[in-house]
Amino acid sequence: MPNEKKNESEKIFSEELEVLKKVKKTLGNEQLDPLALRIEYGVLAKHYEKLLKNAIRIATVGDKAQKKLLKYKELLDTLRNLD
């Protein structure tokens, strides 16, 4: 079962894992000129921006869901106290 979860995570984050793999390969290449490094840095920044936007979106959705759940909990508590 743990391998299944790992495989699911790897599928979900396959693009990010590929970017990380490429970045590590680039870091190991001492022959790269400054222009190539700037290009790779730009690609990395673009992927980071995408991840950050997704993280913000996930946090926002989570916050909204939590607020709804708290309202429903309060409603249930109120209904229980009416009995």
Jmol script that loads the backbone (N, CA, C; Angstrom):
load data "model"
ATOM      1  N   MET A   1       0.816  -1.211   0.000  1.00  0.00           N
ATOM      2  CA  MET A   1       0.000   0.000   0.000  1.00  0.00           C
ATOM      3  C   MET A   1       0.854   1.267   0.000  1.00  0.00           C
ATOM      4  N   PRO A   2       1.922   1.368   0.802  1.00  0.00           N
ATOM      5  CA  PRO A   2       2.739   2.586   0.772  1.00  0.00           C
ATOM      6  C   PRO A   2       3.311   2.868  -0.614  1.00  0.00           C
ATOM      7  N   ASN A   3       3.675   1.815  -1.367  1.00  0.00           N
ATOM      8  CA  ASN A   3       4.186   2.023  -2.720  1.00  0.00           C
ATOM      9  C   ASN A   3       3.116   2.592  -3.634  1.00  0.00           C
ATOM     10  N   GLU A   4       1.857   2.171  -3.431  1.00  0.00           N
ATOM     11  CA  GLU A   4       0.761   2.693  -4.233  1.00  0.00           C
ATOM     12  C   GLU A   4       0.597   4.189  -4.006  1.00  0.00           C
ATOM     13  N   LYS A   5       0.671   4.614  -2.739  1.00  0.00           N
ATOM     14  CA  LYS A   5       0.545   6.034  -2.435  1.00  0.00           C
ATOM     15  C   LYS A   5       1.703   6.812  -3.030  1.00  0.00           C
ATOM     16  N   LYS A   6       2.907   6.240  -2.970  1.00  0.00           N
ATOM     17  CA  LYS A   6       4.066   6.909  -3.535  1.00  0.00           C
ATOM     18  C   LYS A   6       3.888   7.061  -5.040  1.00  0.00           C
ATOM     19  N   ASN A   7       3.415   6.008  -5.697  1.00  0.00           N
ATOM     20  CA  ASN A   7       3.197   6.075  -7.135  1.00  0.00           C
ATOM     21  C   ASN A   7       2.140   7.104  -7.493  1.00  0.00           C
ATOM     22  N   GLU A   8       1.078   7.198  -6.685  1.00  0.00           N
ATOM     23  CA  GLU A   8       0.043   8.203  -6.921  1.00  0.00           C
ATOM     24  C   GLU A   8       0.629   9.602  -6.792  1.00  0.00           C
ATOM     25  N   SER A   9       1.426   9.818  -5.765  1.00  0.00           N
ATOM     26  CA  SER A   9       2.061  11.120  -5.565  1.00  0.00           C
ATOM     27  C   SER A   9       3.005  11.441  -6.705  1.00  0.00           C
ATOM     28  N   GLU A  10       3.753  10.443  -7.135  1.00  0.00           N
ATOM     29  CA  GLU A  10       4.670  10.662  -8.245  1.00  0.00           C
ATOM     30  C   GLU A  10       3.911  11.020  -9.515  1.00  0.00           C
ATOM     31  N   LYS A  11       2.745  10.413  -9.723  1.00  0.00           N
ATOM     32  CA  LYS A  11       1.940  10.743 -10.899  1.00  0.00           C
ATOM     33  C   LYS A  11       1.421  12.174 -10.807  1.00  0.00           C
ATOM     34  N   ILE A  12       0.930  12.535  -9.629  1.00  0.00           N
ATOM     35  CA  ILE A  12       0.374  13.871  -9.442  1.00  0.00           C
ATOM     36  C   ILE A  12       1.440  14.935  -9.642  1.00  0.00           C
ATOM     37  N   PHE A  13       2.630  14.674  -9.137  1.00  0.00           N
ATOM     38  CA  PHE A  13       3.705  15.663  -9.194  1.00  0.00           C
ATOM     39  C   PHE A  13       4.757  15.320 -10.242  1.00  0.00           C
ATOM     40  N   SER A  14       4.365  14.598 -11.275  1.00  0.00           N
ATOM     41  CA  SER A  14       5.338  14.166 -12.283  1.00  0.00           C
ATOM     42  C   SER A  14       6.030  15.344 -12.960  1.00  0.00           C
ATOM     43  N   GLU A  15       5.281  16.392 -13.257  1.00  0.00           N
ATOM     44  CA  GLU A  15       5.882  17.565 -13.902  1.00  0.00           C
ATOM     45  C   GLU A  15       6.917  18.212 -12.985  1.00  0.00           C
ATOM     46  N   GLU A  16       6.576  18.358 -11.719  1.00  0.00           N
ATOM     47  CA  GLU A  16       7.495  18.975 -10.764  1.00  0.00           C
ATOM     48  C   GLU A  16       8.739  18.114 -10.563  1.00  0.00           C
ATOM     49  N   LEU A  17       8.545  16.799 -10.533  1.00  0.00           N
ATOM     50  CA  LEU A  17       9.687  15.897 -10.388  1.00  0.00           C
ATOM     51  C   LEU A  17      10.623  15.990 -11.590  1.00  0.00           C
ATOM     52  N   GLU A  18      10.048  16.153 -12.777  1.00  0.00           N
ATOM     53  CA  GLU A  18      10.876  16.311 -13.980  1.00  0.00           C
ATOM     54  C   GLU A  18      11.656  17.621 -13.937  1.00  0.00           C
ATOM     55  N   VAL A  19      11.012  18.683 -13.492  1.00  0.00           N
ATOM     56  CA  VAL A  19      11.697  19.974 -13.371  1.00  0.00           C
ATOM     57  C   VAL A  19      12.846  19.852 -12.379  1.00  0.00           C
ATOM     58  N   LEU A  20      12.594  19.215 -11.248  1.00  0.00           N
ATOM     59  CA  LEU A  20      13.638  19.036 -10.239  1.00  0.00           C
ATOM     60  C   LEU A  20      14.804  18.221 -10.796  1.00  0.00           C
ATOM     61  N   LYS A  21      14.480  17.174 -11.521  1.00  0.00           N
ATOM     62  CA  LYS A  21      15.513  16.333 -12.134  1.00  0.00           C
ATOM     63  C   LYS A  21      16.373  17.155 -13.100  1.00  0.00           C
ATOM     64  N   LYS A  22      15.720  17.983 -13.908  1.00  0.00           N
ATOM     65  CA  LYS A  22      16.440  18.817 -14.875  1.00  0.00           C
ATOM     66  C   LYS A  22      17.317  19.848 -14.162  1.00  0.00           C
ATOM     67  N   VAL A  23      16.787  20.447 -13.097  1.00  0.00           N
ATOM     68  CA  VAL A  23      17.551  21.445 -12.340  1.00  0.00           C
ATOM     69  C   VAL A  23      18.798  20.804 -11.732  1.00  0.00           C
ATOM     70  N   LYS A  24      18.634  19.620 -11.160  1.00  0.00           N
ATOM     71  CA  LYS A  24      19.781  18.933 -10.569  1.00  0.00           C
ATOM     72  C   LYS A  24      20.826  18.598 -11.626  1.00  0.00           C
ATOM     73  N   LYS A  25      20.359  18.203 -12.798  1.00  0.00           N
ATOM     74  CA  LYS A  25      21.280  17.900 -13.901  1.00  0.00           C
ATOM     75  C   LYS A  25      22.018  19.170 -14.326  1.00  0.00           C
ATOM     76  N   THR A  26      21.286  20.272 -14.400  1.00  0.00           N
ATOM     77  CA  THR A  26      21.887  21.550 -14.783  1.00  0.00           C
ATOM     78  C   THR A  26      22.932  21.979 -13.761  1.00  0.00           C
ATOM     79  N   LEU A  27      22.623  21.808 -12.491  1.00  0.00           N
ATOM     80  CA  LEU A  27      23.572  22.178 -11.435  1.00  0.00           C
ATOM     81  C   LEU A  27      24.870  21.383 -11.533  1.00  0.00           C
ATOM     82  N   GLY A  28      24.768  20.169 -12.001  1.00  0.00           N
ATOM     83  CA  GLY A  28      25.949  19.323 -12.128  1.00  0.00           C
ATOM     84  C   GLY A  28      26.790  19.615 -13.358  1.00  0.00           C
ATOM     85  N   ASN A  29      26.266  20.429 -14.270  1.00  0.00           N
ATOM     86  CA  ASN A  29      26.978  20.750 -15.510  1.00  0.00           C
ATOM     87  C   ASN A  29      27.796  22.022 -15.318  1.00  0.00           C
ATOM     88  N   GLU A  30      29.082  21.857 -15.168  1.00  0.00           N
ATOM     89  CA  GLU A  30      29.964  23.008 -14.949  1.00  0.00           C
ATOM     90  C   GLU A  30      30.305  23.736 -16.246  1.00  0.00           C
ATOM     91  N   GLN A  31      29.873  23.207 -17.377  1.00  0.00           N
ATOM     92  CA  GLN A  31      30.196  23.785 -18.680  1.00  0.00           C
ATOM     93  C   GLN A  31      29.181  24.835 -19.144  1.00  0.00           C
ATOM     94  N   LEU A  32      28.091  24.998 -18.403  1.00  0.00           N
ATOM     95  CA  LEU A  32      27.041  25.928 -18.840  1.00  0.00           C
ATOM     96  C   LEU A  32      27.514  27.371 -18.763  1.00  0.00           C
ATOM     97  N   ASP A  33      27.167  28.114 -19.797  1.00  0.00           N
ATOM     98  CA  ASP A  33      27.506  29.538 -19.801  1.00  0.00           C
ATOM     99  C   ASP A  33      26.421  30.324 -19.060  1.00  0.00           C
ATOM    100  N   PRO A  34      26.701  31.567 -18.706  1.00  0.00           N
ATOM    101  CA  PRO A  34      25.734  32.373 -17.940  1.00  0.00           C
ATOM    102  C   PRO A  34      24.374  32.525 -18.623  1.00  0.00           C
ATOM    103  N   LEU A  35      24.334  32.624 -19.945  1.00  0.00           N
ATOM    104  CA  LEU A  35      23.055  32.764 -20.645  1.00  0.00           C
ATOM    105  C   LEU A  35      22.201  31.508 -20.454  1.00  0.00           C
ATOM    106  N   ALA A  36      22.814  30.346 -20.595  1.00  0.00           N
ATOM    107  CA  ALA A  36      22.073  29.095 -20.406  1.00  0.00           C
ATOM    108  C   ALA A  36      21.560  28.987 -18.972  1.00  0.00           C
ATOM    109  N   LEU A  37      22.372  29.419 -18.022  1.00  0.00           N
ATOM    110  CA  LEU A  37      21.931  29.403 -16.626  1.00  0.00           C
ATOM    111  C   LEU A  37      20.759  30.345 -16.398  1.00  0.00           C
ATOM    112  N   ARG A  38      20.801  31.518 -17.030  1.00  0.00           N
ATOM    113  CA  ARG A  38      19.683  32.470 -16.895  1.00  0.00           C
ATOM    114  C   ARG A  38      18.404  31.878 -17.466  1.00  0.00           C
ATOM    115  N   ILE A  39      18.526  31.204 -18.592  1.00  0.00           N
ATOM    116  CA  ILE A  39      17.353  30.577 -19.212  1.00  0.00           C
ATOM    117  C   ILE A  39      16.783  29.509 -18.282  1.00  0.00           C
ATOM    118  N   GLU A  40      17.644  28.655 -17.759  1.00  0.00           N
ATOM    119  CA  GLU A  40      17.198  27.605 -16.836  1.00  0.00           C
ATOM    120  C   GLU A  40      16.595  28.205 -15.569  1.00  0.00           C
ATOM    121  N   TYR A  41      17.183  29.277 -15.094  1.00  0.00           N
ATOM    122  CA  TYR A  41      16.667  29.957 -13.902  1.00  0.00           C
ATOM    123  C   TYR A  41      15.269  30.510 -14.177  1.00  0.00           C
ATOM    124  N   GLY A  42      15.067  31.050 -15.372  1.00  0.00           N
ATOM    125  CA  GLY A  42      13.748  31.560 -15.753  1.00  0.00           C
ATOM    126  C   GLY A  42      12.702  30.457 -15.794  1.00  0.00           C
ATOM    127  N   VAL A  43      13.090  29.306 -16.334  1.00  0.00           N
ATOM    128  CA  VAL A  43      12.179  28.156 -16.377  1.00  0.00           C
ATOM    129  C   VAL A  43      11.826  27.718 -14.956  1.00  0.00           C
ATOM    130  N   LEU A  44      12.831  27.664 -14.103  1.00  0.00           N
ATOM    131  CA  LEU A  44      12.613  27.279 -12.706  1.00  0.00           C
ATOM    132  C   LEU A  44      11.683  28.268 -12.003  1.00  0.00           C
ATOM    133  N   ALA A  45      11.895  29.557 -12.241  1.00  0.00           N
ATOM    134  CA  ALA A  45      11.044  30.586 -11.629  1.00  0.00           C
ATOM    135  C   ALA A  45       9.597  30.449 -12.099  1.00  0.00           C
ATOM    136  N   LYS A  46       9.417  30.135 -13.372  1.00  0.00           N
ATOM    137  CA  LYS A  46       8.068  29.967 -13.927  1.00  0.00           C
ATOM    138  C   LYS A  46       7.349  28.795 -13.248  1.00  0.00           C
ATOM    139  N   HIS A  47       8.050  27.688 -13.075  1.00  0.00           N
ATOM    140  CA  HIS A  47       7.447  26.532 -12.407  1.00  0.00           C
ATOM    141  C   HIS A  47       7.165  26.829 -10.936  1.00  0.00           C
ATOM    142  N   TYR A  48       8.061  27.550 -10.285  1.00  0.00           N
ATOM    143  CA  TYR A  48       7.853  27.905  -8.883  1.00  0.00           C
ATOM    144  C   TYR A  48       6.613  28.795  -8.747  1.00  0.00           C
ATOM    145  N   GLU A  49       6.460  29.739  -9.654  1.00  0.00           N
ATOM    146  CA  GLU A  49       5.292  30.627  -9.625  1.00  0.00           C
ATOM    147  C   GLU A  49       4.002  29.819  -9.759  1.00  0.00           C
ATOM    148  N   LYS A  50       4.011  28.843 -10.661  1.00  0.00           N
ATOM    149  CA  LYS A  50       2.833  27.992 -10.857  1.00  0.00           C
ATOM    150  C   LYS A  50       2.513  27.209  -9.576  1.00  0.00           C
ATOM    151  N   LEU A  51       3.554  26.644  -8.950  1.00  0.00           N
ATOM    152  CA  LEU A  51       3.349  25.904  -7.702  1.00  0.00           C
ATOM    153  C   LEU A  51       2.811  26.805  -6.598  1.00  0.00           C
ATOM    154  N   LEU A  52       3.347  28.010  -6.511  1.00  0.00           N
ATOM    155  CA  LEU A  52       2.901  28.954  -5.485  1.00  0.00           C
ATOM    156  C   LEU A  52       1.437  29.334  -5.689  1.00  0.00           C
ATOM    157  N   LYS A  53       1.047  29.590  -6.933  1.00  0.00           N
ATOM    158  CA  LYS A  53      -0.357  29.910  -7.217  1.00  0.00           C
ATOM    159  C   LYS A  53      -1.265  28.750  -6.831  1.00  0.00           C
ATOM    160  N   ASN A  54      -0.833  27.532  -7.148  1.00  0.00           N
ATOM    161  CA  ASN A  54      -1.630  26.358  -6.780  1.00  0.00           C
ATOM    162  C   ASN A  54      -1.727  26.204  -5.268  1.00  0.00           C
ATOM    163  N   ALA A  55      -0.633  26.449  -4.565  1.00  0.00           N
ATOM    164  CA  ALA A  55      -0.642  26.352  -3.101  1.00  0.00           C
ATOM    165  C   ALA A  55      -1.589  27.381  -2.497  1.00  0.00           C
ATOM    166  N   ILE A  56      -1.581  28.591  -3.038  1.00  0.00           N
ATOM    167  CA  ILE A  56      -2.489  29.640  -2.555  1.00  0.00           C
ATOM    168  C   ILE A  56      -3.936  29.241  -2.814  1.00  0.00           C
ATOM    169  N   ARG A  57      -4.197  28.702  -4.000  1.00  0.00           N
ATOM    170  CA  ARG A  57      -5.551  28.270  -4.348  1.00  0.00           C
ATOM    171  C   ARG A  57      -6.010  27.149  -3.411  1.00  0.00           C
ATOM    172  N   ILE A  58      -5.147  26.191  -3.149  1.00  0.00           N
ATOM    173  CA  ILE A  58      -5.487  25.078  -2.257  1.00  0.00           C
ATOM    174  C   ILE A  58      -5.759  25.585  -0.844  1.00  0.00           C
ATOM    175  N   ALA A  59      -4.928  26.500  -0.371  1.00  0.00           N
ATOM    176  CA  ALA A  59      -5.127  27.057   0.973  1.00  0.00           C
ATOM    177  C   ALA A  59      -6.451  27.807   1.058  1.00  0.00           C
ATOM    178  N   THR A  60      -6.792  28.556   0.020  1.00  0.00           N
ATOM    179  CA  THR A  60      -8.048  29.309  -0.002  1.00  0.00           C
ATOM    180  C   THR A  60      -9.246  28.365   0.032  1.00  0.00           C
ATOM    181  N   VAL A  61      -9.196  27.323  -0.788  1.00  0.00           N
ATOM    182  CA  VAL A  61     -10.284  26.341  -0.809  1.00  0.00           C
ATOM    183  C   VAL A  61     -10.394  25.660   0.556  1.00  0.00           C
ATOM    184  N   GLY A  62      -9.262  25.312   1.140  1.00  0.00           N
ATOM    185  CA  GLY A  62      -9.260  24.683   2.464  1.00  0.00           C
ATOM    186  C   GLY A  62      -9.843  25.590   3.529  1.00  0.00           C
ATOM    187  N   ASP A  63      -9.493  26.868   3.477  1.00  0.00           N
ATOM    188  CA  ASP A  63     -10.029  27.828   4.447  1.00  0.00           C
ATOM    189  C   ASP A  63     -11.540  27.957   4.318  1.00  0.00           C
ATOM    190  N   LYS A  64     -12.029  28.021   3.076  1.00  0.00           N
ATOM    191  CA  LYS A  64     -13.474  28.130   2.858  1.00  0.00           C
ATOM    192  C   LYS A  64     -14.195  26.884   3.362  1.00  0.00           C
ATOM    193  N   ALA A  65     -13.620  25.719   3.087  1.00  0.00           N
ATOM    194  CA  ALA A  65     -14.229  24.467   3.544  1.00  0.00           C
ATOM    195  C   ALA A  65     -14.251  24.410   5.068  1.00  0.00           C
ATOM    196  N   GLN A  66     -13.181  24.856   5.690  1.00  0.00           N
ATOM    197  CA  GLN A  66     -13.120  24.853   7.155  1.00  0.00           C
ATOM    198  C   GLN A  66     -14.186  25.773   7.747  1.00  0.00           C
ATOM    199  N   LYS A  67     -14.377  26.949   7.148  1.00  0.00           N
ATOM    200  CA  LYS A  67     -15.402  27.877   7.645  1.00  0.00           C
ATOM    201  C   LYS A  67     -16.792  27.258   7.541  1.00  0.00           C
ATOM    202  N   LYS A  68     -17.063  26.586   6.407  1.00  0.00           N
ATOM    203  CA  LYS A  68     -18.366  25.940   6.240  1.00  0.00           C
ATOM    204  C   LYS A  68     -18.568  24.844   7.279  1.00  0.00           C
ATOM    205  N   LEU A  69     -17.540  24.044   7.483  1.00  0.00           N
ATOM    206  CA  LEU A  69     -17.648  22.966   8.467  1.00  0.00           C
ATOM    207  C   LEU A  69     -17.885  23.508   9.869  1.00  0.00           C
ATOM    208  N   LEU A  70     -17.216  24.592  10.217  1.00  0.00           N
ATOM    209  CA  LEU A  70     -17.423  25.195  11.536  1.00  0.00           C
ATOM    210  C   LEU A  70     -18.847  25.724  11.684  1.00  0.00           C
ATOM    211  N   LYS A  71     -19.393  26.315  10.613  1.00  0.00           N
ATOM    212  CA  LYS A  71     -20.779  26.792  10.668  1.00  0.00           C
ATOM    213  C   LYS A  71     -21.741  25.630  10.878  1.00  0.00           C
ATOM    214  N   TYR A  72     -21.516  24.517  10.140  1.00  0.00           N
ATOM    215  CA  TYR A  72     -22.383  23.351  10.291  1.00  0.00           C
ATOM    216  C   TYR A  72     -22.252  22.746  11.688  1.00  0.00           C
ATOM    217  N   LYS A  73     -21.050  22.742  12.232  1.00  0.00           N
ATOM    218  CA  LYS A  73     -20.844  22.234  13.589  1.00  0.00           C
ATOM    219  C   LYS A  73     -21.614  23.088  14.587  1.00  0.00           C
ATOM    220  N   GLU A  74     -21.535  24.405  14.431  1.00  0.00           N
ATOM    221  CA  GLU A  74     -22.275  25.303  15.322  1.00  0.00           C
ATOM    222  C   GLU A  74     -23.773  25.060  15.205  1.00  0.00           C
ATOM    223  N   LEU A  75     -24.237  24.865  13.972  1.00  0.00           N
ATOM    224  CA  LEU A  75     -25.656  24.600  13.754  1.00  0.00           C
ATOM    225  C   LEU A  75     -26.071  23.296  14.430  1.00  0.00           C
ATOM    226  N   LEU A  76     -25.273  22.256  14.268  1.00  0.00           N
ATOM    227  CA  LEU A  76     -25.576  20.977  14.922  1.00  0.00           C
ATOM    228  C   LEU A  76     -25.559  21.106  16.437  1.00  0.00           C
ATOM    229  N   ASP A  77     -24.586  21.830  16.961  1.00  0.00           N
ATOM    230  CA  ASP A  77     -24.524  22.045  18.412  1.00  0.00           C
ATOM    231  C   ASP A  77     -25.769  22.783  18.901  1.00  0.00           C
ATOM    232  N   THR A  78     -26.202  23.771  18.144  1.00  0.00           N
ATOM    233  CA  THR A  78     -27.404  24.532  18.501  1.00  0.00           C
ATOM    234  C   THR A  78     -28.632  23.628  18.484  1.00  0.00           C
ATOM    235  N   LEU A  79     -28.751  22.800  17.445  1.00  0.00           N
ATOM    236  CA  LEU A  79     -29.892  21.889  17.343  1.00  0.00           C
ATOM    237  C   LEU A  79     -29.887  20.859  18.475  1.00  0.00           C
ATOM    238  N   ARG A  80     -28.720  20.394  18.856  1.00  0.00           N
ATOM    239  CA  ARG A  80     -28.626  19.432  19.968  1.00  0.00           C
ATOM    240  C   ARG A  80     -29.064  20.079  21.281  1.00  0.00           C
ATOM    241  N   ASN A  81     -28.735  21.334  21.450  1.00  0.00           N
ATOM    242  CA  ASN A  81     -29.085  22.041  22.686  1.00  0.00           C
ATOM    243  C   ASN A  81     -30.571  22.364  22.762  1.00  0.00           C
ATOM    244  N   LEU A  82     -31.280  22.332  21.634  1.00  0.00           N
ATOM    245  CA  LEU A  82     -32.716  22.586  21.642  1.00  0.00           C
ATOM    246  C   LEU A  82     -33.487  21.423  22.253  1.00  0.00           C
ATOM    247  N   ASP A  83     -32.921  20.243  22.193  1.00  0.00           N
ATOM    248  CA  ASP A  83     -33.609  19.044  22.718  1.00  0.00           C
ATOM    249  C   ASP A  83     -33.681  19.018  24.187  1.00  0.00           C
TER     250      ASP A  83
END
end "model"
wireframe off; spacefill off
backbone 0.3
color backbone group
